[in-house]
Amino acid sequence: MFADLKLKLDNFVWGDVLEQYGLVGRILAGILRNLYAVIRDIMSGQLTLRAMSLVYTTLLSIVPLIAVSFSALKAFGVHEEIEPHLYRFLEPLGPKGVEITDYIMNLVNNVNSNVLGGLGFIFFIYTAISMVQKVEDSFNYVWYVSKSRSFATRLAEYSSVLIVGAIAVGLAVRTMVEFSKEKLVVEMHENVVLAPVFSLTDRLMPYLITIGIFTSLYKFMPNTFVKLRSAIVGGVAAGFLWATMGTFFASFIAGSTNRILIYASLAVAISALIWLYLNWIILLIGSQIAFYFQNPAYMQ
């Protein structure tokens, strides 16, 4: 019975039933085939296994990663811009997200190269770079790339991503903040006609930034050529999944009083681990969608 159902489903997905309905049918067929292929890949276990590996790497690398970016931002006086983004990222965890953010930022603020010493500081940098390397390896797996970047290339590119990228984001955020304080912009915000437009833009901006980050990762992280259009498709899909998952996860945390009673103080750590895992699996799913969009022959 299950074999017959699977055969009928395969015929429906890979056949031309939907394509007979014109452009709308072809779009639906493409979405259904991508969904089928991604679910198949998740069920195989490799994506989930790599997401778990990235969670473990994140636990080791989160403080060094933020500290390196924080140091670069501090040199330009925009280091305070990183904290609100961390708060927003952990917002689905509720009040505990604020507590975790405060703890991480306290660790980062206490990082001092003089205290760490030369070898300690080098290990700190290595730990931060190793996380980016893990992400590249996961993306290379999705894109069927067997050869990674050379060590020298990795060191140069990863350092530029961690330092120059952090500075660029910090300066962009600072520019947006300063721009929002301009008299003309304030008057436009207070205008009856334009106020709803600016309100909608303010709400969409975090999601647009997330989509932009995902798109950049899908474009430049794999050690192969990725078309911009494919990266954008993956970024939009991952951004939509991330926003949807954040809403559901926040509701789950708010209504999970029984879990808190059972796990006590471990509940915060467990929630944070689940949240990290879901974020990494979404990042990998978006990369998989970008791959299939660029290489549709691999879907079946």
N, C-alpha and C positions, 0 to 999 in steps of 0.2 A: 504493500500500500504506500509506504513512504517513498519507495523507488519510483512508483508511478507519479506521485505528487511532485517529486523532484524533477522528473522528466517533463511534466507539464509546465512547471515553473521555468525550467531552462528554455523550453520552446517559446514561452511567452516573453521572457526577458530578451533572449537573443534572436528571436524571430522578427518578422516584419509586421506584426499585428498592429503595434502602435504607430509605426512609421507611415501607415496608410492614411493617417489623419492629418497629414500635412506638417507644417512647421511645429505646431503645438505637440503633435504626436512624436516628432523626432526629438524635441526637447525633453519630453517625459521619458522617452526611451533611453536617452542619454543619462538622465538623472537616475533612473531605475537601474541601469547597468552599472553605473558608478557605485550606487548604494549596495548592489549585490556583490560586486567585487570587493569593496571595502569590508563588508560584513564577513565575507569568506576569508579575507586576510586576517581579520581580528580573531576569527574562530580558529585559525591555524596556530595562533599562540605567539607568533614571533613579534608582532607589534606590542602586545601586552608585556611580553618578556623584556623588550627593550625599554618600554615605559617604566617598568619596575627598576631596571638598571639605572635609568636617568633619575629616578627618585632618590636612590641611594647616593648617586653622585651629587645631587643637589644638596643633600644633607651635609656632605663634606665640603662643598664648594660655595654655598650661598654666602657665607660671611666673607671669604676671600674675594669672591666675585664682586660683591657690593663694595667691599673695601677698596679694591683697585679702581673701580669706577668712581667711588666717592672721593678718592684722592685726586683723580683727574679733574673732577668737578670743583673740588675745593680750591684748586689753583686758579680757577676762573671766577670764584666767588658764587657759584651756582649750585653748591653741594646740597643746599636745602631743598632743591627741586626733586631729589630722588625719593625722599621720604613719603610725600603724598601719593606717588605712584605705587609704592609698596603697600601703603594703607589700602589703596583702591584694589590692588591685586588680591589681598587677603580679606576684603570686605565680606565675601560670602561666609566667612567663619564667624561673623557677628562680633560681639565684644572681645572674644578671645583673639580675633584677628588683630585688633589694636594692641593687645597685650604681646602677641608674638612679634609684631612690627617694632614695638618699643624695645623689646629684648634684643632683636637683631641690630637695631640702630645703636643701642647701647654698646654692643660688642664691637660694631664697626667704629664707633667714635673712640673706643679704647685701643684700637689697633695703632701701634707705634713701631716704626721700623727700627728705632734705637733699642726698644725692648725685645723685639723679635731677634735681632742680630742678623748678620749677613745671610747665613744658611737658612735661618727661619724665614726671612723675607723672600728668598728665592723659592723656598718650598711653598710659600703663600701664593706667589705668582704662578708657580707650576700647577697648584691645585685649581686656581681660577681658570687657567688655560685648558686643563684636562676636561673640565665640564664642557667647554665649547667643542673640544675634540670628540667627546662622547656624542654630542648632538650631530656633528658632521658624520660620524660613523653610522648613526641611526638613519640619517638622510641618505647616505650612500647605499645602505642596505635597501631602502625603499626604491632607489633609482637604479638598482642592479649595478652599482659601481664597485669594482673590486679593489681599485688602486686609490689609496688615500693621498692627500697632499704630502709633500716632503716636509721634514722637520723644520727646515729654514722657512719654507713658505708658510707653514702653520704658525710659527712664532711671529712672523711679520704680520700676517693677516689677522690672527687672533688678538695680538696686542693692539692693532689699529681698531679692531671692532670694540674691544673692551675700553680703550682710552679715548680714541677719537670719536667713536660712536656715542659714548657717554657724554662727552663734551658737546657734540652736536645736538643731542637730545636736550641737554640742560640749557644750552643757549636758545634753542627753539622755544622751549617752554618759557624761559625768562622773557623772550621777545614777545610771546603771546600775552603774558601777564602785563608787561609794560604797555603793549598796544591796547589792551582792554581798559587801561586807565586814561587813555586819551579823551579829551573833552568831546570830540566829535563822536567817538564810539560810545561814550556814556550817554550822550543825547540820543543816539540811535537806539540804544537799549531801552531808553525811557519812552520812546515813541510808541504810540498805541498800535500802529500798523506793523512796525518792524520788530516790536518786542517779542511776539510769538515766534518769529523766524529765528531770532537770536537765542531764544530759550530752547528751541528744538536743536539748533546747532550745538549749544553747550551740552545737551544731553547726548548727542551723537558723537561728539568729539572723542571721548574715551574709546568708543568702539572703532572709530576711523583710525585712531592711533594704533589700536591693537591689530586691525587688519593690515595697516601699513608695516608693522613689525613682522607679522607673519609672512607677508608677501616678500619682504626683504630677505628673511631667512630662507624661504623656498627658492628664491632667485639665486642667492650667492652662497649658501651653505653647502649644497651638494657639489662634489668634485666633478661636475659635468655641466654642459650647457643647458640651462633652463630658460625657456621662452618666457618673456614678461607676462604674456597673456595667461600662460599656465600657472605662473606664480600668483597672479591676481585671483584666478579662480580658486586656487587652494587657499589663499589668504581670506577671501570673502567667506568661503565655506567654513573654515576654521574659526573665523571671527564670529560668525552666526552661532556655531556650536558652542563656543566659549561663553557668549552672552547668555544663551539659553541655559547652559549647564550651570552658570553662576547663579541664575535666578532660582532654579530647582534646588541647588545645593544649599543656598541660603535658607529656603523654606524647610529643607531637611534638617539643618542644624537647629533652626528655631523650634522645631517640633520634636526633637529627639531627647526629651527629658529622661526617658528610661535608659537610654544609652549612657547618659552622663552619670546616672545613679549606679549603673553596673560597673563602668570603667573608672569612675572617680576622676582623679587627676590625670590619668592616662587618656581621657576622652579628648583633650585638646590636641595631644600628639597624634592620636589616631585620626582625628578629623583633618589635621594638617597634612598627614601622609596621604589620605584619600584625595584631598584637594590637589596636592602636587601630582599624584598619579593621573587624575582626570585631566589636568592641564597638559601633561606630557602626551597622553594618548590622543588628545585632540590635536596637538601639534603634529604628531605623526600621521594622523588620519588626513589632515589638511595636505601634508606632503604627498601622501598616497593619492589623493584626489588630483593634485597637480600633475603627478606622474601619469595617471591614467588619461587625463585630459590631453597631455602631450603625446602619449603613446597608447591610443585606444585599442590597438591590436592586442595588448597585454591583458585587457580586462577579462576576456573569455578564457 
